[in-house]
Amino acid sequence: MNRLSRIEGQVRGIKRMVERDCYCPDILIQVSAVNAALNSFNKKLLSNHIRTCVAEDIRNGNEDTIEELVTVLQKVMK
């Protein structure tokens, strides 16, 4: 939740920069930082999901979870 709150703050900061008509390259750098933060969050969330939900489903014989994971990975990696 802390990571998401920081990202939310970064996005609000970008919005303020746009409203103040800040220098475009400065805004682009901040957007890039938000993208990196979101990618980092995605990696952490995906890792946790695989270690918990996916592993548990496989142990319980629910192999449909693998197909779901493949679909999610395809969407995330676009």
PyMOL Python script that loads the backbone (N, CA, C, O; Angstrom):
from pymol import cmd

cmd.read_pdbstr("""\
ATOM      1  N   MET A   1       0.826  -1.198   0.000  1.00  0.00           N
ATOM      2  CA  MET A   1       0.000   0.000   0.000  1.00  0.00           C
ATOM      3  C   MET A   1       0.870   1.262   0.000  1.00  0.00           C
ATOM      4  O   MET A   1       0.517   2.276  -0.601  1.00  0.00           O
ATOM      5  N   ASN A   2       2.014   1.177   0.686  1.00  0.00           N
ATOM      6  CA  ASN A   2       2.911   2.339   0.701  1.00  0.00           C
ATOM      7  C   ASN A   2       3.405   2.677  -0.700  1.00  0.00           C
ATOM      8  O   ASN A   2       3.457   3.843  -1.092  1.00  0.00           O
ATOM      9  N   ARG A   3       3.769   1.628  -1.454  1.00  0.00           N
ATOM     10  CA  ARG A   3       4.231   1.855  -2.826  1.00  0.00           C
ATOM     11  C   ARG A   3       3.150   2.532  -3.660  1.00  0.00           C
ATOM     12  O   ARG A   3       3.421   3.480  -4.397  1.00  0.00           O
ATOM     13  N   LEU A   4       1.933   2.038  -3.535  1.00  0.00           N
ATOM     14  CA  LEU A   4       0.835   2.612  -4.315  1.00  0.00           C
ATOM     15  C   LEU A   4       0.569   4.052  -3.907  1.00  0.00           C
ATOM     16  O   LEU A   4       0.262   4.890  -4.755  1.00  0.00           O
ATOM     17  N   SER A   5       0.681   4.344  -2.629  1.00  0.00           N
ATOM     18  CA  SER A   5       0.488   5.725  -2.164  1.00  0.00           C
ATOM     19  C   SER A   5       1.560   6.642  -2.731  1.00  0.00           C
ATOM     20  O   SER A   5       1.271   7.775  -3.116  1.00  0.00           O
ATOM     21  N   ARG A   6       2.792   6.158  -2.783  1.00  0.00           N
ATOM     22  CA  ARG A   6       3.874   6.965  -3.365  1.00  0.00           C
ATOM     23  C   ARG A   6       3.625   7.211  -4.845  1.00  0.00           C
ATOM     24  O   ARG A   6       3.818   8.321  -5.341  1.00  0.00           O
ATOM     25  N   ILE A   7       3.194   6.166  -5.548  1.00  0.00           N
ATOM     26  CA  ILE A   7       2.902   6.307  -6.984  1.00  0.00           C
ATOM     27  C   ILE A   7       1.763   7.301  -7.189  1.00  0.00           C
ATOM     28  O   ILE A   7       1.814   8.145  -8.083  1.00  0.00           O
ATOM     29  N   GLU A   8       0.748   7.189  -6.359  1.00  0.00           N
ATOM     30  CA  GLU A   8      -0.386   8.115  -6.445  1.00  0.00           C
ATOM     31  C   GLU A   8       0.092   9.557  -6.250  1.00  0.00           C
ATOM     32  O   GLU A   8      -0.351  10.462  -6.957  1.00  0.00           O
ATOM     33  N   GLY A   9       0.989   9.764  -5.299  1.00  0.00           N
ATOM     34  CA  GLY A   9       1.540  11.095  -5.071  1.00  0.00           C
ATOM     35  C   GLY A   9       2.337  11.582  -6.263  1.00  0.00           C
ATOM     36  O   GLY A   9       2.272  12.757  -6.626  1.00  0.00           O
ATOM     37  N   GLN A  10       3.093  10.674  -6.876  1.00  0.00           N
ATOM     38  CA  GLN A  10       3.858  11.047  -8.065  1.00  0.00           C
ATOM     39  C   GLN A  10       2.928  11.475  -9.196  1.00  0.00           C
ATOM     40  O   GLN A  10       3.203  12.453  -9.891  1.00  0.00           O
ATOM     41  N   VAL A  11       1.830  10.746  -9.379  1.00  0.00           N
ATOM     42  CA  VAL A  11       0.882  11.079 -10.447  1.00  0.00           C
ATOM     43  C   VAL A  11       0.235  12.433 -10.174  1.00  0.00           C
ATOM     44  O   VAL A  11       0.056  13.234 -11.091  1.00  0.00           O
ATOM     45  N   ARG A  12      -0.114  12.686  -8.919  1.00  0.00           N
ATOM     46  CA  ARG A  12      -0.672  14.003  -8.579  1.00  0.00           C
ATOM     47  C   ARG A  12       0.353  15.107  -8.869  1.00  0.00           C
ATOM     48  O   ARG A  12      -0.002  16.188  -9.340  1.00  0.00           O
ATOM     49  N   GLY A  13       1.612  14.822  -8.583  1.00  0.00           N
ATOM     50  CA  GLY A  13       2.663  15.789  -8.882  1.00  0.00           C
ATOM     51  C   GLY A  13       2.764  16.074 -10.367  1.00  0.00           C
ATOM     52  O   GLY A  13       2.960  17.221 -10.770  1.00  0.00           O
ATOM     53  N   ILE A  14       2.632  15.044 -11.178  1.00  0.00           N
ATOM     54  CA  ILE A  14       2.661  15.229 -12.638  1.00  0.00           C
ATOM     55  C   ILE A  14       1.478  16.088 -13.076  1.00  0.00           C
ATOM     56  O   ILE A  14       1.616  16.967 -13.925  1.00  0.00           O
ATOM     57  N   LYS A  15       0.327  15.824 -12.492  1.00  0.00           N
ATOM     58  CA  LYS A  15      -0.858  16.614 -12.836  1.00  0.00           C
ATOM     59  C   LYS A  15      -0.622  18.095 -12.520  1.00  0.00           C
ATOM     60  O   LYS A  15      -0.973  18.967 -13.314  1.00  0.00           O
ATOM     61  N   ARG A  16      -0.032  18.369 -11.365  1.00  0.00           N
ATOM     62  CA  ARG A  16       0.270  19.759 -11.000  1.00  0.00           C
ATOM     63  C   ARG A  16       1.274  20.372 -11.982  1.00  0.00           C
ATOM     64  O   ARG A  16       1.158  21.540 -12.352  1.00  0.00           O
ATOM     65  N   MET A  17       2.253  19.574 -12.396  1.00  0.00           N
ATOM     66  CA  MET A  17       3.235  20.069 -13.364  1.00  0.00           C
ATOM     67  C   MET A  17       2.562  20.459 -14.677  1.00  0.00           C
ATOM     68  O   MET A  17       2.886  21.492 -15.262  1.00  0.00           O
ATOM     69  N   VAL A  18       1.629  19.635 -15.137  1.00  0.00           N
ATOM     70  CA  VAL A  18       0.910  19.929 -16.382  1.00  0.00           C
ATOM     71  C   VAL A  18       0.061  21.178 -16.201  1.00  0.00           C
ATOM     72  O   VAL A  18       0.026  22.042 -17.078  1.00  0.00           O
ATOM     73  N   GLU A  19      -0.627  21.277 -15.055  1.00  0.00           N
ATOM     74  CA  GLU A  19      -1.462  22.457 -14.791  1.00  0.00           C
ATOM     75  C   GLU A  19      -0.637  23.741 -14.756  1.00  0.00           C
ATOM     76  O   GLU A  19      -1.119  24.800 -15.156  1.00  0.00           O
ATOM     77  N   ARG A  20       0.606  23.651 -14.279  1.00  0.00           N
ATOM     78  CA  ARG A  20       1.491  24.828 -14.199  1.00  0.00           C
ATOM     79  C   ARG A  20       2.268  25.046 -15.493  1.00  0.00           C
ATOM     80  O   ARG A  20       3.090  25.957 -15.590  1.00  0.00           O
ATOM     81  N   ASP A  21       2.001  24.203 -16.479  1.00  0.00           N
ATOM     82  CA  ASP A  21       2.664  24.309 -17.778  1.00  0.00           C
ATOM     83  C   ASP A  21       4.185  24.213 -17.643  1.00  0.00           C
ATOM     84  O   ASP A  21       4.928  25.009 -18.217  1.00  0.00           O
ATOM     85  N   CYS A  22       4.630  23.212 -16.867  1.00  0.00           N
ATOM     86  CA  CYS A  22       6.063  22.990 -16.680  1.00  0.00           C
ATOM     87  C   CYS A  22       6.711  22.517 -17.975  1.00  0.00           C
ATOM     88  O   CYS A  22       6.034  22.118 -18.923  1.00  0.00           O
ATOM     89  N   TYR A  23       8.000  22.570 -17.989  1.00  0.00           N
ATOM     90  CA  TYR A  23       8.806  22.172 -19.140  1.00  0.00           C
ATOM     91  C   TYR A  23       8.551  20.693 -19.463  1.00  0.00           C
ATOM     92  O   TYR A  23       8.707  19.827 -18.602  1.00  0.00           O
ATOM     93  N   CYS A  24       8.164  20.422 -20.686  1.00  0.00           N
ATOM     94  CA  CYS A  24       7.756  19.071 -21.110  1.00  0.00           C
ATOM     95  C   CYS A  24       8.783  17.986 -20.768  1.00  0.00           C
ATOM     96  O   CYS A  24       8.397  16.940 -20.246  1.00  0.00           O
ATOM     97  N   PRO A  25      10.060  18.192 -21.039  1.00  0.00           N
ATOM     98  CA  PRO A  25      11.023  17.140 -20.684  1.00  0.00           C
ATOM     99  C   PRO A  25      11.023  16.808 -19.185  1.00  0.00           C
ATOM    100  O   PRO A  25      11.233  15.655 -18.809  1.00  0.00           O
ATOM    101  N   ASP A  26      10.790  17.808 -18.332  1.00  0.00           N
ATOM    102  CA  ASP A  26      10.711  17.541 -16.894  1.00  0.00           C
ATOM    103  C   ASP A  26       9.511  16.649 -16.571  1.00  0.00           C
ATOM    104  O   ASP A  26       9.597  15.753 -15.731  1.00  0.00           O
ATOM    105  N   ILE A  27       8.405  16.904 -17.243  1.00  0.00           N
ATOM    106  CA  ILE A  27       7.205  16.082 -17.045  1.00  0.00           C
ATOM    107  C   ILE A  27       7.463  14.663 -17.546  1.00  0.00           C
ATOM    108  O   ILE A  27       7.099  13.690 -16.886  1.00  0.00           O
ATOM    109  N   LEU A  28       8.089  14.551 -18.706  1.00  0.00           N
ATOM    110  CA  LEU A  28       8.388  13.233 -19.269  1.00  0.00           C
ATOM    111  C   LEU A  28       9.276  12.418 -18.334  1.00  0.00           C
ATOM    112  O   LEU A  28       9.090  11.208 -18.205  1.00  0.00           O
ATOM    113  N   ILE A  29      10.223  13.060 -17.691  1.00  0.00           N
ATOM    114  CA  ILE A  29      11.093  12.355 -16.746  1.00  0.00           C
ATOM    115  C   ILE A  29      10.269  11.840 -15.564  1.00  0.00           C
ATOM    116  O   ILE A  29      10.487  10.724 -15.091  1.00  0.00           O
ATOM    117  N   GLN A  30       9.332  12.646 -15.096  1.00  0.00           N
ATOM    118  CA  GLN A  30       8.492  12.209 -13.977  1.00  0.00           C
ATOM    119  C   GLN A  30       7.557  11.072 -14.391  1.00  0.00           C
ATOM    120  O   GLN A  30       7.313  10.151 -13.611  1.00  0.00           O
ATOM    121  N   VAL A  31       7.040  11.136 -15.607  1.00  0.00           N
ATOM    122  CA  VAL A  31       6.197  10.047 -16.124  1.00  0.00           C
ATOM    123  C   VAL A  31       7.009   8.757 -16.201  1.00  0.00           C
ATOM    124  O   VAL A  31       6.516   7.680 -15.867  1.00  0.00           O
ATOM    125  N   SER A  32       8.240   8.879 -16.638  1.00  0.00           N
ATOM    126  CA  SER A  32       9.116   7.716 -16.711  1.00  0.00           C
ATOM    127  C   SER A  32       9.345   7.125 -15.319  1.00  0.00           C
ATOM    128  O   SER A  32       9.386   5.905 -15.163  1.00  0.00           O
ATOM    129  N   ALA A  33       9.493   7.975 -14.323  1.00  0.00           N
ATOM    130  CA  ALA A  33       9.676   7.503 -12.949  1.00  0.00           C
ATOM    131  C   ALA A  33       8.432   6.767 -12.453  1.00  0.00           C
ATOM    132  O   ALA A  33       8.542   5.757 -11.758  1.00  0.00           O
ATOM    133  N   VAL A  34       7.256   7.269 -12.809  1.00  0.00           N
ATOM    134  CA  VAL A  34       6.009   6.592 -12.408  1.00  0.00           C
ATOM    135  C   VAL A  34       5.911   5.234 -13.104  1.00  0.00           C
ATOM    136  O   VAL A  34       5.526   4.242 -12.484  1.00  0.00           O
ATOM    137  N   ASN A  35       6.257   5.192 -14.386  1.00  0.00           N
ATOM    138  CA  ASN A  35       6.241   3.911 -15.106  1.00  0.00           C
ATOM    139  C   ASN A  35       7.176   2.902 -14.445  1.00  0.00           C
ATOM    140  O   ASN A  35       6.828   1.730 -14.297  1.00  0.00           O
ATOM    141  N   ALA A  36       8.352   3.356 -14.053  1.00  0.00           N
ATOM    142  CA  ALA A  36       9.310   2.461 -13.395  1.00  0.00           C
ATOM    143  C   ALA A  36       8.755   1.980 -12.056  1.00  0.00           C
ATOM    144  O   ALA A  36       8.907   0.810 -11.706  1.00  0.00           O
ATOM    145  N   ALA A  37       8.121   2.866 -11.315  1.00  0.00           N
ATOM    146  CA  ALA A  37       7.541   2.490 -10.022  1.00  0.00           C
ATOM    147  C   ALA A  37       6.408   1.489 -10.204  1.00  0.00           C
ATOM    148  O   ALA A  37       6.285   0.543  -9.426  1.00  0.00           O
ATOM    149  N   LEU A  38       5.580   1.688 -11.223  1.00  0.00           N
ATOM    150  CA  LEU A  38       4.496   0.739 -11.498  1.00  0.00           C
ATOM    151  C   LEU A  38       5.048  -0.610 -11.932  1.00  0.00           C
ATOM    152  O   LEU A  38       4.533  -1.651 -11.522  1.00  0.00           O
ATOM    153  N   ASN A  39       6.088  -0.603 -12.755  1.00  0.00           N
ATOM    154  CA  ASN A  39       6.711  -1.862 -13.168  1.00  0.00           C
ATOM    155  C   ASN A  39       7.281  -2.599 -11.970  1.00  0.00           C
ATOM    156  O   ASN A  39       7.158  -3.820 -11.874  1.00  0.00           O
ATOM    157  N   SER A  40       7.896  -1.876 -11.067  1.00  0.00           N
ATOM    158  CA  SER A  40       8.441  -2.483  -9.855  1.00  0.00           C
ATOM    159  C   SER A  40       7.324  -3.086  -9.006  1.00  0.00           C
ATOM    160  O   SER A  40       7.462  -4.187  -8.474  1.00  0.00           O
ATOM    161  N   PHE A  41       6.228  -2.362  -8.886  1.00  0.00           N
ATOM    162  CA  PHE A  41       5.069  -2.865  -8.140  1.00  0.00           C
ATOM    163  C   PHE A  41       4.515  -4.124  -8.799  1.00  0.00           C
ATOM    164  O   PHE A  41       4.190  -5.096  -8.117  1.00  0.00           O
ATOM    165  N   ASN A  42       4.409  -4.103 -10.135  1.00  0.00           N
ATOM    166  CA  ASN A  42       3.913  -5.279 -10.869  1.00  0.00           C
ATOM    167  C   ASN A  42       4.779  -6.506 -10.610  1.00  0.00           C
ATOM    168  O   ASN A  42       4.259  -7.599 -10.387  1.00  0.00           O
ATOM    169  N   LYS A  43       6.099  -6.328 -10.638  1.00  0.00           N
ATOM    170  CA  LYS A  43       7.008  -7.449 -10.409  1.00  0.00           C
ATOM    171  C   LYS A  43       6.810  -8.029  -9.013  1.00  0.00           C
ATOM    172  O   LYS A  43       6.752  -9.246  -8.841  1.00  0.00           O
ATOM    173  N   LYS A  44       6.708  -7.156  -8.025  1.00  0.00           N
ATOM    174  CA  LYS A  44       6.519  -7.599  -6.645  1.00  0.00           C
ATOM    175  C   LYS A  44       5.179  -8.325  -6.490  1.00  0.00           C
ATOM    176  O   LYS A  44       5.114  -9.382  -5.862  1.00  0.00           O
ATOM    177  N   LEU A  45       4.121  -7.761  -7.058  1.00  0.00           N
ATOM    178  CA  LEU A  45       2.791  -8.364  -6.968  1.00  0.00           C
ATOM    179  C   LEU A  45       2.750  -9.710  -7.675  1.00  0.00           C
ATOM    180  O   LEU A  45       2.194 -10.672  -7.145  1.00  0.00           O
ATOM    181  N   LEU A  46       3.332  -9.787  -8.862  1.00  0.00           N
ATOM    182  CA  LEU A  46       3.354 -11.038  -9.617  1.00  0.00           C
ATOM    183  C   LEU A  46       4.139 -12.108  -8.872  1.00  0.00           C
ATOM    184  O   LEU A  46       3.706 -13.258  -8.795  1.00  0.00           O
ATOM    185  N   SER A  47       5.272 -11.740  -8.333  1.00  0.00           N
ATOM    186  CA  SER A  47       6.083 -12.680  -7.562  1.00  0.00           C
ATOM    187  C   SER A  47       5.304 -13.228  -6.381  1.00  0.00           C
ATOM    188  O   SER A  47       5.312 -14.433  -6.128  1.00  0.00           O
ATOM    189  N   ASN A  48       4.637 -12.353  -5.665  1.00  0.00           N
ATOM    190  CA  ASN A  48       3.828 -12.768  -4.517  1.00  0.00           C
ATOM    191  C   ASN A  48       2.678 -13.669  -4.952  1.00  0.00           C
ATOM    192  O   ASN A  48       2.379 -14.662  -4.289  1.00  0.00           O
ATOM    193  N   HIS A  49       2.043 -13.329  -6.050  1.00  0.00           N
ATOM    194  CA  HIS A  49       0.921 -14.122  -6.563  1.00  0.00           C
ATOM    195  C   HIS A  49       1.370 -15.545  -6.909  1.00  0.00           C
ATOM    196  O   HIS A  49       0.691 -16.516  -6.578  1.00  0.00           O
ATOM    197  N   ILE A  50       2.517 -15.654  -7.575  1.00  0.00           N
ATOM    198  CA  ILE A  50       3.024 -16.976  -7.962  1.00  0.00           C
ATOM    199  C   ILE A  50       3.365 -17.798  -6.726  1.00  0.00           C
ATOM    200  O   ILE A  50       3.038 -18.982  -6.648  1.00  0.00           O
ATOM    201  N   ARG A  51       4.024 -17.164  -5.764  1.00  0.00           N
ATOM    202  CA  ARG A  51       4.455 -17.884  -4.551  1.00  0.00           C
ATOM    203  C   ARG A  51       3.299 -18.299  -3.654  1.00  0.00           C
ATOM    204  O   ARG A  51       3.417 -19.266  -2.901  1.00  0.00           O
ATOM    205  N   THR A  52       2.189 -17.582  -3.726  1.00  0.00           N
ATOM    206  CA  THR A  52       1.070 -17.884  -2.833  1.00  0.00           C
ATOM    207  C   THR A  52      -0.084 -18.526  -3.593  1.00  0.00           C
ATOM    208  O   THR A  52      -0.272 -19.741  -3.532  1.00  0.00           O
ATOM    209  N   CYS A  53      -0.838 -17.731  -4.293  1.00  0.00           N
ATOM    210  CA  CYS A  53      -2.068 -18.193  -4.951  1.00  0.00           C
ATOM    211  C   CYS A  53      -1.818 -19.313  -5.960  1.00  0.00           C
ATOM    212  O   CYS A  53      -2.469 -20.357  -5.916  1.00  0.00           O
ATOM    213  N   VAL A  54      -0.869 -19.086  -6.865  1.00  0.00           N
ATOM    214  CA  VAL A  54      -0.615 -20.071  -7.911  1.00  0.00           C
ATOM    215  C   VAL A  54      -0.082 -21.370  -7.308  1.00  0.00           C
ATOM    216  O   VAL A  54      -0.558 -22.454  -7.648  1.00  0.00           O
ATOM    217  N   ALA A  55       0.891 -21.267  -6.426  1.00  0.00           N
ATOM    218  CA  ALA A  55       1.471 -22.458  -5.808  1.00  0.00           C
ATOM    219  C   ALA A  55       0.406 -23.250  -5.046  1.00  0.00           C
ATOM    220  O   ALA A  55       0.357 -24.478  -5.121  1.00  0.00           O
ATOM    221  N   GLU A  56      -0.445 -22.530  -4.312  1.00  0.00           N
ATOM    222  CA  GLU A  56      -1.499 -23.217  -3.551  1.00  0.00           C
ATOM    223  C   GLU A  56      -2.485 -23.918  -4.479  1.00  0.00           C
ATOM    224  O   GLU A  56      -2.868 -25.061  -4.230  1.00  0.00           O
ATOM    225  N   ASP A  57      -2.895 -23.241  -5.541  1.00  0.00           N
ATOM    226  CA  ASP A  57      -3.830 -23.854  -6.486  1.00  0.00           C
ATOM    227  C   ASP A  57      -3.231 -25.108  -7.122  1.00  0.00           C
ATOM    228  O   ASP A  57      -3.923 -26.113  -7.286  1.00  0.00           O
ATOM    229  N   ILE A  58      -1.960 -25.051  -7.475  1.00  0.00           N
ATOM    230  CA  ILE A  58      -1.312 -26.213  -8.094  1.00  0.00           C
ATOM    231  C   ILE A  58      -1.247 -27.369  -7.091  1.00  0.00           C
ATOM    232  O   ILE A  58      -1.517 -28.518  -7.441  1.00  0.00           O
ATOM    233  N   ARG A  59      -0.887 -27.053  -5.843  1.00  0.00           N
ATOM    234  CA  ARG A  59      -0.859 -28.099  -4.810  1.00  0.00           C
ATOM    235  C   ARG A  59      -2.231 -28.729  -4.617  1.00  0.00           C
ATOM    236  O   ARG A  59      -2.334 -29.913  -4.295  1.00  0.00           O
ATOM    237  N   ASN A  60      -3.281 -27.944  -4.812  1.00  0.00           N
ATOM    238  CA  ASN A  60      -4.649 -28.434  -4.652  1.00  0.00           C
ATOM    239  C   ASN A  60      -5.204 -29.056  -5.930  1.00  0.00           C
ATOM    240  O   ASN A  60      -6.375 -29.432  -5.980  1.00  0.00           O
ATOM    241  N   GLY A  61      -4.375 -29.167  -6.955  1.00  0.00           N
ATOM    242  CA  GLY A  61      -4.783 -29.826  -8.191  1.00  0.00           C
ATOM    243  C   GLY A  61      -5.501 -28.930  -9.187  1.00  0.00           C
ATOM    244  O   GLY A  61      -6.003 -29.425 -10.197  1.00  0.00           O
ATOM    245  N   ASN A  62      -5.565 -27.645  -8.938  1.00  0.00           N
ATOM    246  CA  ASN A  62      -6.239 -26.723  -9.852  1.00  0.00           C
ATOM    247  C   ASN A  62      -5.227 -26.204 -10.875  1.00  0.00           C
ATOM    248  O   ASN A  62      -4.621 -25.150 -10.680  1.00  0.00           O
ATOM    249  N   GLU A  63      -5.055 -26.936 -11.939  1.00  0.00           N
ATOM    250  CA  GLU A  63      -4.072 -26.578 -12.951  1.00  0.00           C
ATOM    251  C   GLU A  63      -4.567 -25.493 -13.908  1.00  0.00           C
ATOM    252  O   GLU A  63      -3.798 -24.991 -14.728  1.00  0.00           O
ATOM    253  N   ASP A  64      -5.850 -25.129 -13.806  1.00  0.00           N
ATOM    254  CA  ASP A  64      -6.369 -24.014 -14.618  1.00  0.00           C
ATOM    255  C   ASP A  64      -5.643 -22.718 -14.279  1.00  0.00           C
ATOM    256  O   ASP A  64      -5.569 -21.798 -15.093  1.00  0.00           O
ATOM    257  N   THR A  65      -5.118 -22.667 -13.081  1.00  0.00           N
ATOM    258  CA  THR A  65      -4.392 -21.481 -12.637  1.00  0.00           C
ATOM    259  C   THR A  65      -3.187 -21.205 -13.526  1.00  0.00           C
ATOM    260  O   THR A  65      -2.823 -20.047 -13.730  1.00  0.00           O
ATOM    261  N   ILE A  66      -2.574 -22.235 -14.047  1.00  0.00           N
ATOM    262  CA  ILE A  66      -1.410 -22.051 -14.922  1.00  0.00           C
ATOM    263  C   ILE A  66      -1.830 -21.316 -16.187  1.00  0.00           C
ATOM    264  O   ILE A  66      -1.144 -20.394 -16.628  1.00  0.00           O
ATOM    265  N   GLU A  67      -2.941 -21.715 -16.765  1.00  0.00           N
ATOM    266  CA  GLU A  67      -3.438 -21.051 -17.979  1.00  0.00           C
ATOM    267  C   GLU A  67      -3.779 -19.599 -17.667  1.00  0.00           C
ATOM    268  O   GLU A  67      -3.485 -18.705 -18.462  1.00  0.00           O
ATOM    269  N   GLU A  68      -4.392 -19.364 -16.521  1.00  0.00           N
ATOM    270  CA  GLU A  68      -4.721 -17.996 -16.103  1.00  0.00           C
ATOM    271  C   GLU A  68      -3.447 -17.169 -15.952  1.00  0.00           C
ATOM    272  O   GLU A  68      -3.403 -16.013 -16.374  1.00  0.00           O
ATOM    273  N   LEU A  69      -2.415 -17.753 -15.355  1.00  0.00           N
ATOM    274  CA  LEU A  69      -1.146 -17.050 -15.178  1.00  0.00           C
ATOM    275  C   LEU A  69      -0.518 -16.713 -16.535  1.00  0.00           C
ATOM    276  O   LEU A  69      -0.009 -15.609 -16.727  1.00  0.00           O
ATOM    277  N   VAL A  70      -0.555 -17.650 -17.458  1.00  0.00           N
ATOM    278  CA  VAL A  70      -0.013 -17.404 -18.799  1.00  0.00           C
ATOM    279  C   VAL A  70      -0.764 -16.232 -19.462  1.00  0.00           C
ATOM    280  O   VAL A  70      -0.144 -15.360 -20.070  1.00  0.00           O
ATOM    281  N   THR A  71      -2.067 -16.220 -19.342  1.00  0.00           N
ATOM    282  CA  THR A  71      -2.873 -15.138 -19.924  1.00  0.00           C
ATOM    283  C   THR A  71      -2.508 -13.797 -19.294  1.00  0.00           C
ATOM    284  O   THR A  71      -2.345 -12.799 -19.995  1.00  0.00           O
ATOM    285  N   VAL A  72      -2.380 -13.779 -17.977  1.00  0.00           N
ATOM    286  CA  VAL A  72      -2.009 -12.545 -17.289  1.00  0.00           C
ATOM    287  C   VAL A  72      -0.629 -12.079 -17.736  1.00  0.00           C
ATOM    288  O   VAL A  72      -0.431 -10.893 -17.997  1.00  0.00           O
ATOM    289  N   LEU A  73       0.319 -12.995 -17.825  1.00  0.00           N
ATOM    290  CA  LEU A  73       1.668 -12.626 -18.247  1.00  0.00           C
ATOM    291  C   LEU A  73       1.660 -12.043 -19.658  1.00  0.00           C
ATOM    292  O   LEU A  73       2.376 -11.079 -19.931  1.00  0.00           O
ATOM    293  N   GLN A  74       0.865 -12.613 -20.549  1.00  0.00           N
ATOM    294  CA  GLN A  74       0.776 -12.091 -21.909  1.00  0.00           C
ATOM    295  C   GLN A  74       0.239 -10.669 -21.923  1.00  0.00           C
ATOM    296  O   GLN A  74       0.691  -9.841 -22.713  1.00  0.00           O
ATOM    297  N   LYS A  75      -0.729 -10.380 -21.048  1.00  0.00           N
ATOM    298  CA  LYS A  75      -1.296  -9.029 -20.982  1.00  0.00           C
ATOM    299  C   LYS A  75      -0.310  -8.055 -20.364  1.00  0.00           C
ATOM    300  O   LYS A  75      -0.181  -6.918 -20.818  1.00  0.00           O
ATOM    301  N   VAL A  76       0.384  -8.500 -19.332  1.00  0.00           N
ATOM    302  CA  VAL A  76       1.329  -7.630 -18.625  1.00  0.00           C
ATOM    303  C   VAL A  76       2.530  -7.304 -19.488  1.00  0.00           C
ATOM    304  O   VAL A  76       3.094  -6.215 -19.389  1.00  0.00           O
ATOM    305  N   MET A  77       2.923  -8.245 -20.336  1.00  0.00           N
ATOM    306  CA  MET A  77       4.153  -8.073 -21.110  1.00  0.00           C
ATOM    307  C   MET A  77       3.932  -7.432 -22.477  1.00  0.00           C
ATOM    308  O   MET A  77       4.837  -7.459 -23.312  1.00  0.00           O
ATOM    309  N   LYS A  78       2.778  -6.869 -22.726  1.00  0.00           N
ATOM    310  CA  LYS A  78       2.506  -6.205 -24.004  1.00  0.00           C
ATOM    311  C   LYS A  78       3.428  -5.043 -24.205  1.00  0.00           C
ATOM    312  O   LYS A  78       3.349  -4.362 -25.227  1.00  0.00           O
TER     313      LYS A  78
END
""", "prot")
cmd.dss("prot")
cmd.show_as("cartoon", "prot")
cmd.util.cbc("prot")
cmd.orient("prot")
